[in-house]
Amino acid sequence: MMANFKKNTIKGSYYPPGDKSISHRIIILGSQALGKSVVSNLLEGEDVLNTIKAMRDLGANIKKERGKFSIYGLPPGSLFQPKNKLNFGNSGTGIRLISGLVCSNNIKTILIGDKSLSKRPMRRITEHLLKIGAIIKLRGDLYPPIRIKGIGNPIPMSFDIKIPSAQIKSSIILSSLNTNGIVKIKEFNSTRDHTENMLKSMGYNITVKQNKKFRFIKLQNDKPLKPINYRVPGDPSSAAFLITAACLLPGSKFAVKNILFNKTRIGFIQTLKSMGGNIKIIKKEKLNNEIVADIYIDQKKNLKSVIVKSSNIPLQIDEIPILSIAASFANGTSIFKGLKELTVKESNRLDLIHKNLLNMGVKSEIKGFDLYIYGNYKLKKGNAKIIHNLDHRIVMSFYIANLICEKNNIIKDKSCVKTSYPSFFKDVRKFLN
Ligand code: S3P
């Protein structure tokens, strides 16, 4: 049973856990660099542990030594034939990125996942990967298991991505590491660009240009990937839960240290600021082509509603569940526009947010793919049975709602939180005053 949290504030100095997107990528790219890479502050959530296991099965030597991970990689094109199926558990990032990687290796792989991942669309990556010459089969032409017969001499192609998705882009980029010739990718510039940034830091031949809407990436495998020493910055998507809680609880004084401040990841901070969140940047630095910051929240008043336009959704795609909690207790009508991608995440998040808000006593509507939330900071009913379908971000979001609601919402089986943020409950207890 949860303690009675009412009339609380968030106080203290917080180092969020390592960023999940970057953790996946450093394991994969470190595994493609000849020599020893050393990684500190890696997220040891289940999703990343599955990526480590998959890369070991594909031939990389990854060890944990004195709290840091050492990776001894093998060059692109020389992955081992795995003995077993590669199991990615809950992770869309793991399965999609590594599908790209194995496609350009002369090996046969079967990539699988848990119940949720087995229902997530994969043709969005395979329609591109087929073009390099890999042979790929999906269950029902759409879902995992993904059966891949890779090609050792992939065809250099130009790709035009129609969905704003870093996973699609990164899958193609990883497939190109073993491609002789020039590979070109056109995609939306709102997607996270960690794969590109990391490749630049590792000395790879990649150029990135962008205009107002699109990003143009050009890759050539004429320079080897150099091993790297990498400190993984704190995950803004995990920090978003306590940052939102601090903004929702006037009187909070909360320092967040070493948080990844890449502009494709901090749309939620902009949204919270527009709602009246008093968030200030204390320090910013660039490390391995990523911006890392210390920020401070000194919250004095209640939040107000916000309208988020669809072109800004990719910048905060994983934070919509927690922002929906912020909107519920912010006076006025909030609108989050263009949430189609939210329906194909670890669960149909759009549907679950809407249903749980209604059960909690918050008026909400879905019009097309737009979410309307009629917020009211006085309305704090709670007492809902939360339906989460084992989606970690839904569980954490409605747990934070409990800090505000008069009666706690009932959340059964919170174990899925370990996929992205194993220390979440400990951290909430630590900073709640
Ligand atoms: C991720 C990209 C996003 C995000 C996911 C992690 C990544 O997915 O929702 O949690 O690490 O590339 P899409 O790129 O499919 O939007």
Residues whose N, C-alpha, C, O or C-beta is under 5 A from the ligand:
A	BS01	S3P	S21 T93 P164 S165 A166 Q167 I168 I317 D318
